[in-house]
Amino acid sequence: MLNLKRLFIASTMAFPLLANAATTYVAADNSRETKLCVSAAMDSRVGFYVSYKESGKGIHYIANNIACNNLLIGEFADKAGNLANAAFLEKFQRSEGHIQIKDYVSMPQEDNNVDRVVIVRGS
């Protein structure tokens, strides 16, 4: 019984070390575009679908014309780590004549144990 208590206490104390820090996306204004950006970054695939339907804009327009923090909405969702929404939006993006080169070496390393808040502005 004593070993079980020790195991429980040790695992309880180690649990916070296993948790990853979260990134929160906060809308900078109350525009439809910003709401779509936050939804693309944080919501599930179904949640984003509902948001885009409520916006009154077509999916082709959203995928090609809405920019979130100077990135197309699909690229923003990908950078935010929401791969389901990024893949959905990628299907509707026009790809001819668009090349993006990313230099991963020069990007600063992020500390995954720090909570972050990202202010999102859609245009």
N, CA and C atoms as an extended XYZ file, in Angstrom:
369
Properties=species:S:1:pos:R:3:atomname:S:1:resname:S:1:resid:I:1 pbc="F F F"
N         0.817       -1.184        0.000 N   MET     1
C         0.000        0.000        0.000 CA  MET     1
C         0.868        1.258        0.000 C   MET     1
N         1.972        1.214        0.712 N   LEU     2
C         2.870        2.361        0.768 CA  LEU     2
C         3.500        2.631       -0.597 C   LEU     2
N         3.861        1.573       -1.324 N   ASN     3
C         4.429        1.757       -2.662 CA  ASN     3
C         3.413        2.366       -3.629 C   ASN     3
N         2.162        1.988       -3.477 N   LEU     4
C         1.105        2.544       -4.320 CA  LEU     4
C         0.931        4.042       -4.052 C   LEU     4
N         1.002        4.429       -2.789 N   LYS     5
C         0.897        5.850       -2.438 CA  LYS     5
C         2.078        6.632       -3.023 C   LYS     5
N         3.256        6.085       -2.915 N   ARG     6
C         4.449        6.755       -3.468 CA  ARG     6
C         4.343        6.916       -4.981 C   ARG     6
N         3.876        5.868       -5.653 N   LEU     7
C         3.702        5.926       -7.097 CA  LEU     7
C         2.678        6.996       -7.479 C   LEU     7
N         1.586        7.051       -6.746 N   PHE     8
C         0.548        8.047       -7.022 CA  PHE     8
C         1.080        9.457       -6.812 C   PHE     8
N         1.798        9.686       -5.722 N   ILE     9
C         2.341       11.015       -5.441 CA  ILE     9
C         3.379       11.408       -6.483 C   ILE     9
N         4.245       10.491       -6.861 N   ALA    10
C         5.261       10.789       -7.870 CA  ALA    10
C         4.635       11.104       -9.218 C   ALA    10
N         3.622       10.332       -9.602 N   SER    11
C         2.986       10.594      -10.899 CA  SER    11
C         2.197       11.894      -10.858 C   SER    11
N         1.594       12.216       -9.731 N   THR    12
C         0.857       13.471       -9.605 CA  THR    12
C         1.794       14.667       -9.694 C   THR    12
N         2.973       14.541       -9.104 N   MET    13
C         3.935       15.646       -9.145 CA  MET    13
C         4.557       15.791      -10.528 C   MET    13
N         4.685       14.712      -11.273 N   ALA    14
C         5.306       14.762      -12.599 CA  ALA    14
C         4.329       15.161      -13.688 C   ALA    14
N         3.039       15.073      -13.432 N   PHE    15
C         2.039       15.360      -14.467 CA  PHE    15
C         2.147       16.770      -15.047 C   PHE    15
N         2.334       17.820      -14.256 N   PRO    16
C         2.463       19.160      -14.855 CA  PRO    16
C         3.650       19.293      -15.805 C   PRO    16
N         4.669       18.499      -15.628 N   LEU    17
C         5.835       18.555      -16.519 CA  LEU    17
C         5.512       18.019      -17.897 C   LEU    17
N         4.499       17.152      -17.992 N   LEU    18
C         4.125       16.566      -19.267 CA  LEU    18
C         3.216       17.465      -20.087 C   LEU    18
N         2.599       18.430      -19.455 N   ALA    19
C         1.648       19.301      -20.159 CA  ALA    19
C         2.396       20.291      -21.046 C   ALA    19
N         1.899       20.474      -22.259 N   ASN    20
C         2.472       21.461      -23.162 CA  ASN    20
C         1.759       22.783      -22.976 C   ASN    20
N         2.479       23.846      -23.225 N   ALA    21
C         1.879       25.167      -23.136 CA  ALA    21
C         0.931       25.378      -24.310 C   ALA    21
N        -0.072       26.169      -24.090 N   ALA    22
C        -1.079       26.397      -25.118 CA  ALA    22
C        -0.905       27.771      -25.744 C   ALA    22
N        -1.312       27.883      -26.985 N   THR    23
C        -1.336       29.161      -27.670 CA  THR    23
C        -2.782       29.578      -27.811 C   THR    23
N        -3.082       30.782      -27.411 N   THR    24
C        -4.432       31.314      -27.499 CA  THR    24
C        -4.459       32.396      -28.564 C   THR    24
N        -5.420       32.327      -29.455 N   TYR    25
C        -5.582       33.318      -30.510 CA  TYR    25
C        -6.731       34.239      -30.128 C   TYR    25
N        -6.443       35.533      -30.045 N   VAL    26
C        -7.409       36.526      -29.603 CA  VAL    26
C        -7.703       37.469      -30.755 C   VAL    26
N        -8.977       37.739      -30.998 N   ALA    27
C        -9.383       38.637      -32.082 CA  ALA    27
C        -9.020       40.072      -31.731 C   ALA    27
N        -8.390       40.768      -32.676 N   ALA    28
C        -8.015       42.163      -32.469 CA  ALA    28
C        -9.202       43.091      -32.686 C   ALA    28
N       -10.179       42.653      -33.476 N   ASP    29
C       -11.385       43.444      -33.711 CA  ASP    29
C       -12.566       42.494      -33.873 C   ASP    29
N       -13.712       43.042      -34.206 N   ASN    30
C       -14.927       42.240      -34.272 CA  ASN    30
C       -15.376       42.001      -35.718 C   ASN    30
N       -14.465       42.071      -36.674 N   SER    31
C       -14.833       41.908      -38.073 CA  SER    31
C       -15.049       40.432      -38.408 C   SER    31
N       -15.801       40.192      -39.489 N   ARG    32
C       -16.053       38.813      -39.925 CA  ARG    32
C       -14.757       38.120      -40.318 C   ARG    32
N       -13.854       38.872      -40.956 N   GLU    33
C       -12.592       38.287      -41.396 CA  GLU    33
C       -11.755       37.816      -40.211 C   GLU    33
N       -11.708       38.623      -39.159 N   THR    34
C       -10.939       38.242      -37.979 CA  THR    34
C       -11.548       37.026      -37.298 C   THR    34
N       -12.875       36.974      -37.241 N   LYS    35
C       -13.538       35.805      -36.653 CA  LYS    35
C       -13.217       34.544      -37.447 C   LYS    35
N       -13.162       34.666      -38.772 N   LEU    36
C       -12.797       33.516      -39.598 CA  LEU    36
C       -11.351       33.096      -39.338 C   LEU    36
N       -10.463       34.061      -39.163 N   CYS    37
C        -9.059       33.742      -38.887 CA  CYS    37
C        -8.910       32.982      -37.575 C   CYS    37
N        -9.570       33.459      -36.539 N   VAL    38
C        -9.496       32.789      -35.235 CA  VAL    38
C       -10.115       31.395      -35.323 C   VAL    38
N       -11.215       31.291      -36.046 N   SER    39
C       -11.856       29.988      -36.220 CA  SER    39
C       -10.960       29.026      -36.985 C   SER    39
N       -10.292       29.505      -38.025 N   ALA    40
C        -9.387       28.648      -38.801 CA  ALA    40
C        -8.228       28.159      -37.946 C   ALA    40
N        -7.786       28.967      -37.007 N   ALA    41
C        -6.652       28.594      -36.171 CA  ALA    41
C        -7.044       27.668      -35.025 C   ALA    41
N        -8.233       27.856      -34.456 N   MET    42
C        -8.552       27.164      -33.207 CA  MET    42
C        -9.670       26.130      -33.293 C   MET    42
N       -10.632       26.326      -34.194 N   ASP    43
C       -11.809       25.453      -34.206 CA  ASP    43
C       -11.533       24.134      -34.921 C   ASP    43
N       -12.414       23.180      -34.648 N   SER    44
C       -12.367       21.911      -35.371 CA  SER    44
C       -12.801       22.154      -36.803 C   SER    44
N       -12.706       21.146      -37.616 N   ARG    45
C       -13.091       21.257      -39.029 CA  ARG    45
C       -14.567       21.643      -39.150 C   ARG    45
N       -15.416       21.045      -38.334 N   VAL    46
C       -16.851       21.346      -38.359 CA  VAL    46
C       -17.106       22.754      -37.832 C   VAL    46
N       -16.405       23.152      -36.786 N   GLY    47
C       -16.565       24.496      -36.237 CA  GLY    47
C       -16.187       25.570      -37.243 C   GLY    47
N       -15.104       25.330      -37.992 N   PHE    48
C       -14.711       26.294      -39.021 CA  PHE    48
C       -15.738       26.315      -40.140 C   PHE    48
N       -16.278       25.165      -40.513 N   TYR    49
C       -17.300       25.095      -41.558 CA  TYR    49
C       -18.517       25.938      -41.175 C   TYR    49
N       -18.945       25.836      -39.927 N   VAL    50
C       -20.084       26.620      -39.450 CA  VAL    50
C       -19.745       28.114      -39.491 C   VAL    50
N       -18.547       28.473      -39.068 N   SER    51
C       -18.131       29.885      -39.085 CA  SER    51
C       -18.106       30.444      -40.496 C   SER    51
N       -17.586       29.668      -41.427 N   TYR    52
C       -17.517       30.184      -42.801 CA  TYR    52
C       -18.899       30.301      -43.415 C   TYR    52
N       -19.814       29.390      -43.088 N   LYS    53
C       -21.185       29.480      -43.589 CA  LYS    53
C       -21.893       30.707      -43.005 C   LYS    53
N       -21.660       30.989      -41.727 N   GLU    54
C       -22.284       32.143      -41.077 CA  GLU    54
C       -21.719       33.467      -41.570 C   GLU    54
N       -20.516       33.446      -42.119 N   SER    55
C       -19.890       34.688      -42.562 CA  SER    55
C       -20.550       35.271      -43.803 C   SER    55
N       -21.212       34.424      -44.591 N   GLY    56
C       -21.850       34.893      -45.806 CA  GLY    56
C       -20.902       35.011      -46.983 C   GLY    56
N       -19.681       34.574      -46.824 N   LYS    57
C       -18.688       34.635      -47.894 CA  LYS    57
C       -18.468       33.228      -48.448 C   LYS    57
N       -18.109       33.154      -49.711 N   GLY    58
C       -17.836       31.871      -50.335 CA  GLY    58
C       -16.478       31.331      -49.935 C   GLY    58
N       -16.325       30.015      -49.977 N   ILE    59
C       -15.077       29.385      -49.549 CA  ILE    59
C       -13.918       29.737      -50.476 C   ILE    59
N       -14.180       29.910      -51.773 N   HIS    60
C       -13.109       30.314      -52.691 CA  HIS    60
C       -12.627       31.720      -52.361 C   HIS    60
N       -13.560       32.616      -52.053 N   TYR    61
C       -13.187       33.973      -51.661 CA  TYR    61
C       -12.369       33.954      -50.375 C   TYR    61
N       -12.825       33.185      -49.392 N   ILE    62
C       -12.135       33.111      -48.101 CA  ILE    62
C       -10.719       32.578      -48.290 C   ILE    62
N       -10.576       31.490      -49.035 N   ALA    63
C        -9.268       30.845      -49.193 CA  ALA    63
C        -8.269       31.717      -49.944 C   ALA    63
N        -8.738       32.577      -50.848 N   ASN    64
C        -7.822       33.335      -51.695 CA  ASN    64
C        -7.697       34.813      -51.346 C   ASN    64
N        -8.615       35.357      -50.552 N   ASN    65
C        -8.606       36.798      -50.330 CA  ASN    65
C        -8.494       37.231      -48.882 C   ASN    65
N        -8.737       36.351      -47.929 N   ILE    66
C        -8.667       36.756      -46.524 CA  ILE    66
C        -7.266       36.474      -45.998 C   ILE    66
N        -6.671       37.520      -45.466 N   ALA    67
C        -5.331       37.417      -44.890 CA  ALA    67
C        -5.427       37.551      -43.378 C   ALA    67
N        -4.708       36.703      -42.686 N   CYS    68
C        -4.655       36.721      -41.224 CA  CYS    68
C        -3.212       37.003      -40.821 C   CYS    68
N        -2.996       38.134      -40.190 N   ASN    69
C        -1.640       38.538      -39.801 CA  ASN    69
C        -0.674       38.421      -40.983 C   ASN    69
N        -1.112       38.918      -42.124 N   ASN    70
C        -0.338       38.970      -43.374 CA  ASN    70
C        -0.042       37.606      -43.996 C   ASN    70
N        -0.819       36.595      -43.660 N   LEU    71
C        -0.735       35.276      -44.289 CA  LEU    71
C        -2.112       34.927      -44.820 C   LEU    71
N        -2.172       34.213      -45.945 N   LEU    72
C        -3.461       33.706      -46.385 CA  LEU    72
C        -4.031       32.823      -45.285 C   LEU    72
N        -5.336       32.777      -45.192 N   ILE    73
C        -5.990       32.091      -44.081 CA  ILE    73
C        -5.580       30.618      -43.970 C   ILE    73
N        -5.377       29.942      -45.087 N   GLY    74
C        -4.936       28.548      -45.050 CA  GLY    74
C        -3.530       28.407      -44.497 C   GLY    74
N        -2.645       29.315      -44.891 N   GLU    75
C        -1.273       29.306      -44.367 CA  GLU    75
C        -1.271       29.638      -42.883 C   GLU    75
N        -2.164       30.547      -42.479 N   PHE    76
C        -2.268       30.911      -41.066 CA  PHE    76
C        -2.739       29.711      -40.240 C   PHE    76
N        -3.731       28.979      -40.743 N   ALA    77
C        -4.212       27.787      -40.038 CA  ALA    77
C        -3.102       26.743      -39.930 C   ALA    77
N        -2.315       26.601      -40.990 N   ASP    78
C        -1.203       25.652      -40.978 CA  ASP    78
C        -0.159       26.068      -39.951 C   ASP    78
N         0.174       27.350      -39.917 N   LYS    79
C         1.167       27.847      -38.959 CA  LYS    79
C         0.666       27.705      -37.525 C   LYS    79
N        -0.655       27.830      -37.355 N   ALA    80
C        -1.246       27.676      -36.027 CA  ALA    80
C        -1.315       26.213      -35.594 C   ALA    80
N        -1.091       25.297      -36.535 N   GLY    81
C        -1.087       23.879      -36.209 CA  GLY    81
C        -2.420       23.196      -36.442 C   GLY    81
N        -3.383       23.889      -37.039 N   ASN    82
C        -4.674       23.288      -37.335 CA  ASN    82
C        -4.619       22.735      -38.758 C   ASN    82
N        -4.085       21.546      -38.888 N   LEU    83
C        -3.826       20.950      -40.193 CA  LEU    83
C        -5.104       20.566      -40.927 C   LEU    83
N        -6.181       20.245      -40.200 N   ALA    84
C        -7.439       19.887      -40.857 CA  ALA    84
C        -8.016       21.080      -41.608 C   ALA    84
N        -8.056       22.240      -40.960 N   ASN    85
C        -8.567       23.433      -41.629 CA  ASN    85
C        -7.616       23.909      -42.721 C   ASN    85
N        -6.324       23.772      -42.508 N   ALA    86
C        -5.351       24.169      -43.527 CA  ALA    86
C        -5.514       23.318      -44.782 C   ALA    86
N        -5.701       22.015      -44.622 N   ALA    87
C        -5.878       21.132      -45.778 CA  ALA    87
C        -7.187       21.433      -46.502 C   ALA    87
N        -8.231       21.741      -45.751 N   PHE    88
C        -9.510       22.083      -46.355 CA  PHE    88
C        -9.398       23.360      -47.186 C   PHE    88
N        -8.761       24.383      -46.639 N   LEU    89
C        -8.626       25.653      -47.349 CA  LEU    89
C        -7.675       25.547      -48.535 C   LEU    89
N        -6.682       24.681      -48.426 N   GLU    90
C        -5.709       24.503      -49.511 CA  GLU    90
C        -6.384       23.990      -50.782 C   GLU    90
N        -7.433       23.209      -50.638 N   LYS    91
C        -8.136       22.682      -51.808 CA  LYS    91
C        -8.757       23.793      -52.649 C   LYS    91
N        -9.040       24.932      -52.035 N   PHE    92
C        -9.727       26.013      -52.731 CA  PHE    92
C        -8.808       27.168      -53.120 C   PHE    92
N        -7.528       27.081      -52.763 N   GLN    93
C        -6.594       28.149      -53.116 CA  GLN    93
C        -6.143       28.011      -54.559 C   GLN    93
N        -6.059       29.161      -55.236 N   ARG    94
C        -5.456       29.176      -56.562 CA  ARG    94
C        -3.951       29.046      -56.380 C   ARG    94
N        -3.369       28.149      -57.116 N   SER    95
C        -1.941       27.902      -56.897 CA  SER    95
C        -1.056       28.407      -58.022 C   SER    95
N        -1.612       28.750      -59.174 N   GLU    96
C        -0.764       29.169      -60.273 CA  GLU    96
C        -0.120       30.522      -59.961 C   GLU    96
N         1.169       30.582      -60.159 N   GLY    97
C         1.906       31.823      -59.971 CA  GLY    97
C         2.183       32.175      -58.530 C   GLY    97
N         1.995       31.254      -57.616 N   HIS    98
C         2.220       31.547      -56.205 CA  HIS    98
C         3.297       30.618      -55.664 C   HIS    98
N         4.425       31.201      -55.318 N   ILE    99
C         5.524       30.428      -54.747 CA  ILE    99
C         5.906       31.078      -53.433 C   ILE    99
N         6.043       30.259      -52.410 N   GLN   100
C         6.462       30.771      -51.122 CA  GLN   100
C         7.668       29.966      -50.662 C   GLN   100
N         8.745       30.676      -50.361 N   ILE   101
C         9.967       30.031      -49.898 CA  ILE   101
C        10.139       30.391      -48.429 C   ILE   101
N        10.288       29.378      -47.601 N   LYS   102
C        10.457       29.595      -46.176 CA  LYS   102
C        11.869       29.208      -45.789 C   LYS   102
N        12.509       30.065      -45.038 N   ASP   103
C        13.850       29.795      -44.548 CA  ASP   103
C        13.731       29.348      -43.098 C   ASP   103
N        13.732       28.044      -42.876 N   TYR   104
C        13.522       27.516      -41.540 CA  TYR   104
C        14.736       27.695      -40.635 C   TYR   104
N        15.895       27.880      -41.203 N   VAL   105
C        17.092       28.007      -40.388 CA  VAL   105
C        17.088       29.315      -39.622 C   VAL   105
N        16.575       30.371      -40.236 N   SER   106
C        16.643       31.681      -39.592 CA  SER   106
C        15.482       31.937      -38.643 C   SER   106
N        14.537       31.012      -38.529 N   MET   107
C        13.416       31.212      -37.623 CA  MET   107
C        13.876       31.000      -36.184 C   MET   107
N        13.455       31.883      -35.273 N   PRO   108
C        13.857       31.707      -33.876 CA  PRO   108
C        13.173       30.493      -33.265 C   PRO   108
N        13.874       29.813      -32.395 N   GLN   109
C        13.318       28.651      -31.719 CA  GLN   109
C        12.366       29.128      -30.635 C   GLN   109
N        11.231       28.449      -30.500 N   GLU   110
C        10.236       28.827      -29.520 CA  GLU   110
C        10.309       27.892      -28.319 C   GLU   110
N        10.043       28.451      -27.156 N   ASP   111
C         9.990       27.658      -25.932 CA  ASP   111
C         8.591       27.083      -25.800 C   ASP   111
N         8.455       25.764      -25.862 N   ASN   112
C         7.145       25.115      -25.832 CA  ASN   112
C         6.520       25.100      -24.446 C   ASN   112
N         7.225       25.557      -23.435 N   ASN   113
C         6.688       25.544      -22.080 CA  ASN   113
C         6.137       26.896      -21.663 C   ASN   113
N         5.996       27.814      -22.596 N   VAL   114
C         5.506       29.141      -22.290 CA  VAL   114
C         4.162       29.339      -22.981 C   VAL   114
N         3.153       29.774      -22.218 N   ASP   115
C         1.854       30.087      -22.810 CA  ASP   115
C         1.999       31.337      -23.659 C   ASP   115
N         1.362       31.325      -24.841 N   ARG   116
C         1.433       32.470      -25.738 CA  ARG   116
C         0.038       32.939      -26.080 C   ARG   116
N        -0.091       34.234      -26.300 N   VAL   117
C        -1.332       34.831      -26.781 CA  VAL   117
C        -0.999       35.532      -28.086 C   VAL   117
N        -1.702       35.190      -29.160 N   VAL   118
C        -1.467       35.778      -30.465 CA  VAL   118
C        -2.666       36.650      -30.809 C   VAL   118
N        -2.413       37.921      -31.101 N   ILE   119
C        -3.463       38.833      -31.520 CA  ILE   119
C        -3.653       38.640      -33.015 C   ILE   119
N        -4.891       38.388      -33.445 N   VAL   120
C        -5.188       38.072      -34.845 CA  VAL   120
C        -5.992       39.205      -35.443 C   VAL   120
N        -5.562       39.660      -36.624 N   ARG   121
C        -6.296       40.677      -37.360 CA  ARG   121
C        -6.501       40.170      -38.775 C   ARG   121
N        -7.753       40.068      -39.185 N   GLY   122
C        -8.089       39.615      -40.521 CA  GLY   122
C        -8.355       40.784      -41.439 C   GLY   122
N        -8.015       40.606      -42.711 N   SER   123
C        -8.276       41.665      -43.686 CA  SER   123
C        -8.695       41.062      -44.989 C   SER   123
